[in-house]
Amino acid sequence: MTVTATSVGRPDQVEPATAPPLRARLLRLVPAVVAALSGVLLYVSFPPRTLWWLALPAFAGFGWAVRGRRWKAALGLGYLFGLGFLLPLLVWTGVEVGPGPWLALVVIEAVFVALAGVGIAAVSKLPAWPVWAAAVWIAGEAARARVPFRGFPWGKIAFGQADGVFLPLAAVGGTPVLGFAVVLCGFGLYEAVRVGLEWRRTREARRAAAAVALLSLAVPVVAAVAARPLVSDTAQVGTATVAVIQGNVPRLGLEFNAQRRAVLDYHARETERLAAEVKAGKAPRPDFVLWPENSSDIDPFANADAAAVIERAAKAIDAPISVGGVVERDGKVYNEQILWDPVKGPTQTYDKRQIQPFGEYLPLRSLIGAINGEWTSMVRRDFSRGTRPGVFDMGEAKVGLVTCYEAAFDWAVRSEVADGAQLISVPSNNATFDRSEMTYQQLAMSRVRAVEHSRTVTVPVTSGVSAIIMPDGTITQKTGMFVADSLVQKVPLRTSETPATRLGVLPEIALVLVAAGGLAWAIGAAVRGRRAGGV
């Protein structure tokens, strides 16, 4: 067979005259298959697996599939890549509510990946294209983290790198810089292979392309190594002994909500059990105690019996407790963290600001009700959003609260550190997702956040996996799933700010501007080419 000089390694571009019709048709399917399988490979790189490095060949395959494509083909290939990645990654969203919401979510989110595919194809004709292409991918992530319904950043490339060599880059520029480095390496890997196979170029052209490929591979790795000094678990303002309580739930799935009092009793019981161990000298005395989200779905401000249960637990352990409650105030419902002092009672509160669409509130309620009335019954009443960061004064420590879903959003974590948090707690409730991969994906996010802001991160979860994470991203203790347990550990308190904390959203803005510049260059070059050709 013969191939054109620009199609080395691209069997889909075989000249029709030299190939049987059936074979030609099959070869045209190869890019689609590669795009979909590359998406699956990217999913496999995510937790609970520690195969972070598979993200590189995943993006190499995706780069091969879309490079040099027209926009319609790139759109379709990008969509297939998105489906291959997001369908298995987000399957947990349909564990209790069926496949409808899961498939709807994936169909919508994959559109962002498809559009990124179009952008990557456009800039793939530029010099140093892996840089432009990686920036386009991050621009797509930035859009997906903001729209629709205030965004859904689940599946950011950075969240699959908690065990990877690139992790220190989170302290440099947060999840955008970490993700950019991984994607750049992936496209650089493809470019290196392509240059190795390209024999018709001039020596100078091969050298220039090889330099781009090698730099795309080497620079992110060298930068990650250089960023390692930013990662430290040294105490700066002393230490605190923290207790993380996992009380467990009566049963798996959505029905745990029907037994709200049992969930509260379980967490009080586990706290009192720990108090007995402390009294017996079998466990260190904690300076403060952290309960999960929804550990008291009975409003303790409106129900004296719930308040009595919490107060008894606080007095038993003789330490302040951060309690996850559902409270009603001024006719509105809030997902609230309550600081409960053993002497003073409730002293501070934090209302969750990034509430989950279709879980804590229902957008387009009338439209969704017309499609399926059962879906609206799952969210009978919408939660309201909080408006202020939550940093609790717990003993000598300042603890920043990031409630469950909020951990996926850069701004929600950064605001707590900027407000003075010396330690971050991510109280969560994953009982509605059974034993799915969701809890491990969320735990990996907390590990990335620990490095991003150089803070200890605790993760109290109703049903597991609860964990204590050091500022270097290392998990020092964790529980099993659907068991009652507690974790007690002395952890460092830190006050310094990483470059990622100080810079905030600026690295992301810079990468979006790079992507915009590359797209403008590519579009301008295409227009000039058409004019020169008389088209």
Buried (B, 14 or more C-beta within 10 A) or exposed (E): EEBEEEBBEBBBBBEEEEBEEEEBEBBBEBBBBBBBBBBBBBBBBBBEBEBBBBBBBBBBBBBBBBBBBEEEBBBBBBBBBBBBBBBBBBBBBBBBBEEEBBBBBBBBBBBBBBBBBBBBBBBBBBEBBBBBBBBBBBBBBBBBBEEEBBBBBBBBBBBBBBBBBBBBBBBBBBBBBBBBBBBBBBBBBBBBBBBBEBEEBEEEEBEBBBEBBBBBBEBBEEBBEEBBEBBBBEBEBEBBBBBBBBBBBBEBEBEBBEBBBBBBBBBBBBBBBBBEEBEEEEBEBBBBBBBBBBBBBBBBBEBEEBBEBBBBBBEBBBBBBBBBBBBBBEEEBBBBBBBBBBEEBBBBBBBBBBBBBBBBBBEEEEEBBEEEEEBBEBBEEBBBBBEEBBBBBBBEBBBBBBBBBBBBBBEBBBBBBBEEBBBBBBBBBBBBBBBBBBBBBBBBBBBBBBBBBBBBBBBBBBBBBBBBBBBBBBBEBBBEBBEBBBBBBEBBBBEBBBBBBEBBBBBBEBBBEBBBEBBEBBEEEEEEEEEEEEE
